[in-house]
Amino acid sequence: MRRKNHLIIFVCSCCFVFTACFKTKIAPVPPIVGRWQETKASVYLRNYSGSILRDTTYLDFNLTDYAQFDDHGNCTINATRTLNPAGGPSDAPAEYIGRLSLSYAPIASKYVLYYPANPSNPAAVVRDTLTMIDASTIRIRYVYDDRLKYTVSDAWYTKINPGSIK
């Protein structure tokens, strides 16, 4: 009986010691952290019957067109141009201009981008999702729905080497 008690105490002690030695896992840095250069954008204006009213693809971008993600869930998207071509029809879909500050969070195998509240048009629905195509390419899909028609914008970005940013 006494030997049995010692064995139980020994086994419990070993379990306690070995579990205390395990290190807690540190959450990995999301693979999207860093700066991404915009390389292509496609904008589709659709109605609810599924017809495409306008379809435009843009390929002309410079170093000031980028998305930057930090490891605290913050995102900055910078664009120095409009995706509504000069002299184009007034109903041509326009894309963001300037700098947007968003937050992001992982959801399943994608990321969701969150906008600050928009009191000027609370009925409109804005949804952004980020999908990693591979380790060096992401796609941000922006959907703006004003309940009459909706705009879908896909922007592709490639990872910028931190040493190449000037």
Contacts in CASP RR format, 6 or more apart in sequence:
PFRMAT RR
TARGET T0000
AUTHOR 0000-0000-0000
METHOD contacts of the structure
MODEL  1
MRRKNHLIIFVCSCCFVFTACFKTKIAPVPPIVGRWQETKASVYLRNYSG
SILRDTTYLDFNLTDYAQFDDHGNCTINATRTLNPAGGPSDAPAEYIGRL
SLSYAPIASKYVLYYPANPSNPAAVVRDTLTMIDASTIRIRYVYDDRLKY
TVSDAWYTKINPGSIK
29 71 0 8 1.000
30 69 0 8 1.000
30 71 0 8 1.000
30 73 0 8 1.000
30 106 0 8 1.000
30 111 0 8 1.000
31 132 0 8 1.000
31 135 0 8 1.000
32 69 0 8 1.000
32 104 0 8 1.000
32 111 0 8 1.000
32 130 0 8 1.000
32 132 0 8 1.000
32 138 0 8 1.000
33 69 0 8 1.000
33 70 0 8 1.000
33 71 0 8 1.000
34 68 0 8 1.000
34 69 0 8 1.000
34 70 0 8 1.000
34 159 0 8 1.000
34 160 0 8 1.000
34 162 0 8 1.000
35 66 0 8 1.000
35 67 0 8 1.000
35 68 0 8 1.000
35 159 0 8 1.000
35 160 0 8 1.000
35 162 0 8 1.000
35 165 0 8 1.000
36 66 0 8 1.000
36 67 0 8 1.000
36 68 0 8 1.000
36 69 0 8 1.000
36 138 0 8 1.000
36 157 0 8 1.000
36 158 0 8 1.000
36 159 0 8 1.000
36 160 0 8 1.000
37 61 0 8 1.000
37 63 0 8 1.000
37 65 0 8 1.000
37 66 0 8 1.000
37 157 0 8 1.000
37 158 0 8 1.000
37 159 0 8 1.000
37 160 0 8 1.000
38 61 0 8 1.000
38 65 0 8 1.000
38 66 0 8 1.000
38 67 0 8 1.000
38 79 0 8 1.000
38 155 0 8 1.000
38 156 0 8 1.000
38 157 0 8 1.000
39 59 0 8 1.000
39 61 0 8 1.000
39 156 0 8 1.000
39 157 0 8 1.000
39 158 0 8 1.000
40 57 0 8 1.000
40 58 0 8 1.000
40 59 0 8 1.000
40 61 0 8 1.000
40 155 0 8 1.000
40 156 0 8 1.000
41 57 0 8 1.000
41 58 0 8 1.000
41 61 0 8 1.000
41 83 0 8 1.000
41 95 0 8 1.000
41 153 0 8 1.000
41 154 0 8 1.000
41 155 0 8 1.000
41 156 0 8 1.000
42 55 0 8 1.000
42 56 0 8 1.000
42 57 0 8 1.000
42 58 0 8 1.000
42 153 0 8 1.000
42 154 0 8 1.000
43 54 0 8 1.000
43 55 0 8 1.000
43 56 0 8 1.000
43 57 0 8 1.000
43 58 0 8 1.000
43 83 0 8 1.000
43 93 0 8 1.000
43 95 0 8 1.000
43 151 0 8 1.000
43 152 0 8 1.000
43 153 0 8 1.000
44 52 0 8 1.000
44 54 0 8 1.000
44 55 0 8 1.000
44 93 0 8 1.000
44 151 0 8 1.000
44 152 0 8 1.000
44 153 0 8 1.000
45 52 0 8 1.000
45 53 0 8 1.000
45 54 0 8 1.000
45 55 0 8 1.000
45 91 0 8 1.000
45 92 0 8 1.000
45 93 0 8 1.000
45 149 0 8 1.000
45 150 0 8 1.000
45 151 0 8 1.000
46 52 0 8 1.000
46 53 0 8 1.000
46 149 0 8 1.000
46 150 0 8 1.000
46 151 0 8 1.000
46 152 0 8 1.000
47 53 0 8 1.000
47 148 0 8 1.000
47 149 0 8 1.000
48 149 0 8 1.000
48 150 0 8 1.000
53 91 0 8 1.000
53 149 0 8 1.000
54 91 0 8 1.000
54 92 0 8 1.000
54 93 0 8 1.000
56 83 0 8 1.000
56 85 0 8 1.000
56 92 0 8 1.000
56 93 0 8 1.000
58 83 0 8 1.000
62 80 0 8 1.000
63 165 0 8 1.000
63 166 0 8 1.000
64 78 0 8 1.000
64 79 0 8 1.000
64 80 0 8 1.000
65 78 0 8 1.000
65 79 0 8 1.000
65 80 0 8 1.000
65 81 0 8 1.000
66 77 0 8 1.000
66 78 0 8 1.000
66 157 0 8 1.000
66 160 0 8 1.000
67 75 0 8 1.000
67 76 0 8 1.000
67 77 0 8 1.000
67 78 0 8 1.000
67 138 0 8 1.000
67 140 0 8 1.000
67 155 0 8 1.000
67 157 0 8 1.000
68 75 0 8 1.000
68 76 0 8 1.000
68 77 0 8 1.000
68 78 0 8 1.000
69 75 0 8 1.000
69 104 0 8 1.000
73 103 0 8 1.000
73 104 0 8 1.000
73 105 0 8 1.000
74 101 0 8 1.000
74 102 0 8 1.000
74 103 0 8 1.000
74 104 0 8 1.000
75 101 0 8 1.000
75 102 0 8 1.000
75 103 0 8 1.000
75 104 0 8 1.000
75 113 0 8 1.000
76 99 0 8 1.000
76 100 0 8 1.000
76 101 0 8 1.000
76 102 0 8 1.000
77 96 0 8 1.000
77 99 0 8 1.000
77 100 0 8 1.000
77 102 0 8 1.000
77 140 0 8 1.000
78 98 0 8 1.000
78 99 0 8 1.000
78 100 0 8 1.000
79 95 0 8 1.000
79 96 0 8 1.000
79 97 0 8 1.000
79 98 0 8 1.000
79 99 0 8 1.000
80 97 0 8 1.000
80 98 0 8 1.000
81 97 0 8 1.000
82 94 0 8 1.000
82 95 0 8 1.000
82 97 0 8 1.000
83 93 0 8 1.000
83 94 0 8 1.000
83 95 0 8 1.000
83 153 0 8 1.000
84 92 0 8 1.000
84 93 0 8 1.000
84 94 0 8 1.000
84 95 0 8 1.000
85 92 0 8 1.000
93 151 0 8 1.000
93 153 0 8 1.000
95 142 0 8 1.000
95 153 0 8 1.000
100 115 0 8 1.000
101 116 0 8 1.000
102 113 0 8 1.000
102 114 0 8 1.000
102 115 0 8 1.000
102 116 0 8 1.000
102 128 0 8 1.000
103 113 0 8 1.000
103 114 0 8 1.000
104 111 0 8 1.000
104 112 0 8 1.000
104 113 0 8 1.000
104 114 0 8 1.000
104 130 0 8 1.000
105 111 0 8 1.000
105 112 0 8 1.000
105 114 0 8 1.000
109 131 0 8 1.000
110 129 0 8 1.000
110 130 0 8 1.000
110 131 0 8 1.000
111 129 0 8 1.000
111 130 0 8 1.000
111 131 0 8 1.000
112 127 0 8 1.000
112 128 0 8 1.000
112 129 0 8 1.000
112 130 0 8 1.000
113 128 0 8 1.000
113 129 0 8 1.000
113 130 0 8 1.000
113 140 0 8 1.000
114 128 0 8 1.000
115 126 0 8 1.000
115 128 0 8 1.000
118 124 0 8 1.000
118 126 0 8 1.000
121 146 0 8 1.000
123 146 0 8 1.000
123 147 0 8 1.000
124 144 0 8 1.000
124 145 0 8 1.000
124 146 0 8 1.000
124 147 0 8 1.000
125 143 0 8 1.000
125 144 0 8 1.000
125 145 0 8 1.000
126 142 0 8 1.000
126 143 0 8 1.000
126 144 0 8 1.000
126 145 0 8 1.000
127 142 0 8 1.000
127 143 0 8 1.000
127 145 0 8 1.000
128 140 0 8 1.000
128 141 0 8 1.000
128 142 0 8 1.000
128 143 0 8 1.000
129 140 0 8 1.000
129 141 0 8 1.000
130 138 0 8 1.000
130 139 0 8 1.000
130 140 0 8 1.000
130 141 0 8 1.000
131 138 0 8 1.000
131 139 0 8 1.000
131 141 0 8 1.000
132 138 0 8 1.000
133 139 0 8 1.000
133 156 0 8 1.000
135 159 0 8 1.000
136 158 0 8 1.000
136 159 0 8 1.000
137 156 0 8 1.000
137 157 0 8 1.000
137 158 0 8 1.000
137 159 0 8 1.000
138 156 0 8 1.000
138 157 0 8 1.000
139 154 0 8 1.000
139 155 0 8 1.000
139 156 0 8 1.000
139 157 0 8 1.000
140 154 0 8 1.000
140 155 0 8 1.000
140 157 0 8 1.000
141 152 0 8 1.000
141 153 0 8 1.000
141 154 0 8 1.000
142 151 0 8 1.000
142 152 0 8 1.000
142 153 0 8 1.000
142 154 0 8 1.000
142 155 0 8 1.000
143 150 0 8 1.000
143 151 0 8 1.000
143 152 0 8 1.000
143 153 0 8 1.000
144 150 0 8 1.000
144 151 0 8 1.000
144 153 0 8 1.000
END
